[in-house]
Amino acid sequence: MRLWTLPNLLTLLRIALIPVLVGVFYLPWSHASLAAGLIFLVAAITDWFDGWLARRYGLHTAFGAFLDPVADKLMVAVVLVVLVQSDPKPWLAMVAAVIIGREISISALREWMAELGQRASVAVAWIGKWKTGFQMTALTMMLLREPLFGLPVYQLGQLCLIVAAVLTLWSALSYLRAAWTVLGRQDSSQG
């Protein structure tokens, strides 16, 4: 069994970076937010890179297929909680709830569809890729916090997070529509 492939090790690294990121974010150090943002950026890059390696070199494993989305969801959820705690605005809490709620719901939907033998019916679509891109960009910028090259990084990150939340709802509806079609066919074939 090929458990310890490079893509799987990169995924485990992402999970290991979660407590490091949280610890660094709360350090009483003037560059803590910059360091936390860079840690998240490294994690986001490894997310893309481990997928590319797995596809390019045929390093797909069942363990990796399970662990990769778990690592992504853990990292995103933890960062959203940290950001809401550090900037407790109602709209930010609502956006975080939408994103985290969608991740939990769609994970449960995928598991349920897999039990029905219909996992391919709720595969990742292009909208999910865009959502992930905006989400990772937004969270990196919001962790960085401070203006960079005169750009209001935190505010631009907030804007990207709102776009990510809209795409999150859109992708959730796409998943639910695909699942509903499959479930409707199954109910009519059993009835």
C-alpha positions in Angstrom: 0.0 0.0 0.0 1.4 3.4 -1.0 0.4 5.4 2.1 3.4 7.7 2.5 3.5 9.3 -0.9 4.8 12.9 -1.3 1.2 14.3 -1.9 0.0 12.6 1.3 3.0 13.9 3.3 2.2 17.4 2.0 -1.4 17.0 3.1 -0.2 15.9 6.6 2.1 18.9 6.7 -0.9 21.1 6.1 -2.7 19.6 9.1 0.5 20.0 11.2 0.7 23.7 10.2 -2.8 24.4 11.7 -1.7 24.7 15.4 1.5 26.4 14.2 -0.5 29.0 12.4 -2.8 29.6 15.3 0.1 29.9 17.8 2.0 32.3 15.5 -1.2 34.5 14.9 -1.5 35.1 18.6 2.2 35.8 19.3 2.8 39.2 20.8 5.1 40.1 17.9 4.7 42.9 15.4 5.1 40.5 12.5 2.8 37.8 13.8 0.0 38.4 11.2 2.5 38.5 8.4 4.0 35.2 9.5 0.5 33.6 10.0 -0.5 34.8 6.5 2.7 33.3 5.0 2.1 30.0 6.8 -1.4 29.9 5.4 -0.1 30.8 1.9 2.4 27.8 2.1 -0.5 25.6 3.1 -2.6 26.8 0.2 0.2 26.2 -2.2 0.9 22.7 -0.9 -2.9 22.0 -1.4 -2.5 22.8 -5.1 0.9 21.1 -5.4 -0.1 17.8 -3.8 -3.0 17.5 -6.1 -0.8 18.3 -9.1 1.8 15.7 -8.0 -0.9 13.1 -7.5 -2.4 13.6 -10.9 0.9 14.1 -12.8 2.7 11.1 -11.3 -0.3 8.8 -10.6 0.2 9.0 -6.8 -3.5 8.8 -6.0 -4.3 6.8 -2.8 -7.5 6.2 -0.9 -5.9 7.7 2.1 -5.0 10.9 0.2 -8.5 11.1 -1.3 -9.9 11.0 2.3 -7.3 13.2 3.9 -6.9 16.0 1.4 -10.4 17.5 1.7 -10.2 17.0 5.5 -7.0 19.0 5.7 -8.5 21.8 3.5 -11.7 22.0 5.6 -9.8 22.0 8.9 -7.4 24.7 7.8 -10.2 26.9 6.4 -12.5 26.4 9.4 -9.8 27.1 12.0 -8.6 30.3 10.1 -12.2 31.5 9.9 -12.7 31.0 13.6 -9.5 32.9 14.4 -10.4 35.7 12.1 -13.9 36.1 13.6 -12.5 36.0 17.1 -10.0 38.7 16.2 -12.5 40.9 14.4 -16.0 40.0 15.8 -18.2 41.6 13.2 -21.7 40.1 12.7 -21.3 40.0 8.9 -17.9 38.2 9.2 -19.4 35.6 11.6 -22.3 35.1 9.1 -19.9 34.6 6.2 -17.8 32.2 8.3 -20.9 30.2 9.2 -22.0 30.0 5.6 -18.6 28.7 4.5 -18.1 26.2 7.4 -21.8 25.1 7.2 -21.4 24.4 3.5 -18.3 22.4 4.0 -19.9 20.2 6.6 -23.1 19.8 4.6 -21.5 19.0 1.3 -19.1 16.5 3.0 -22.1 14.7 4.5 -23.9 14.8 1.2 -20.9 13.3 -0.6 -20.6 10.6 2.0 -24.3 9.8 1.7 -24.1 9.7 -2.1 -21.1 7.4 -1.9 -23.1 5.0 0.2 -25.7 5.1 -2.6 -23.0 4.4 -5.2 -23.5 7.8 -6.7 -20.4 9.8 -5.5 -19.5 10.8 -9.1 -22.8 12.6 -9.3 -21.6 15.2 -6.8 -18.1 15.6 -8.1 -16.3 18.9 -7.8 -17.3 21.4 -10.4 -15.5 24.4 -11.8 -17.5 26.7 -9.4 -15.8 24.8 -6.5 -12.4 25.6 -7.9 -13.2 29.3 -8.1 -14.7 29.2 -4.6 -11.5 27.7 -3.3 -9.3 30.2 -5.1 -11.2 33.2 -3.7 -11.4 31.6 -0.3 -7.6 30.9 -0.1 -6.8 34.4 -1.4 -9.2 36.0 1.0 -8.0 34.2 4.1 -4.3 34.8 3.2 -5.0 38.5 2.8 -7.0 38.8 6.0 -4.3 37.0 7.9 -1.7 39.3 6.5 -3.8 42.2 7.8 -1.4 45.1 7.2 -1.3 47.1 4.0 1.1 45.8 1.5 2.7 48.0 -1.2 0.0 50.6 -0.3 -2.8 48.1 -0.9 -5.5 47.7 1.8 -4.9 44.0 2.0 -7.3 43.2 4.9 -10.2 45.1 3.1 -9.4 43.4 -0.2 -9.4 40.1 1.6 -12.8 40.8 3.1 -14.2 41.6 -0.4 -12.7 38.3 -1.7 -14.3 36.5 1.3 -17.7 37.8 0.4 -17.2 36.6 -3.2 -16.1 33.3 -1.8 -19.3 33.1 0.3 -21.5 33.8 -2.8 -19.6 31.1 -4.7 -19.9 28.8 -1.7 -23.7 29.1 -1.8 -23.8 28.7 -5.6 -21.6 25.6 -5.4 -23.8 24.2 -2.6 -26.9 24.6 -4.7 -25.1 22.9 -7.6 -24.3 19.9 -5.4 -27.8 19.8 -4.0 -29.4 19.9 -7.4 -27.1 17.1 -8.7 -27.9 15.0 -5.6 -31.7 15.8 -5.9 -31.7 14.5 -9.4 -30.0 11.2 -8.4 -32.3 10.8 -5.3 -35.4 11.5 -7.4 -34.3 8.7 -9.9 -33.7 6.3 -7.0 -37.1 7.0 -5.4 -39.0 6.5 -8.6 -37.1 3.2 -9.3 -38.0 1.9 -5.9 -41.6 3.1 -6.0 
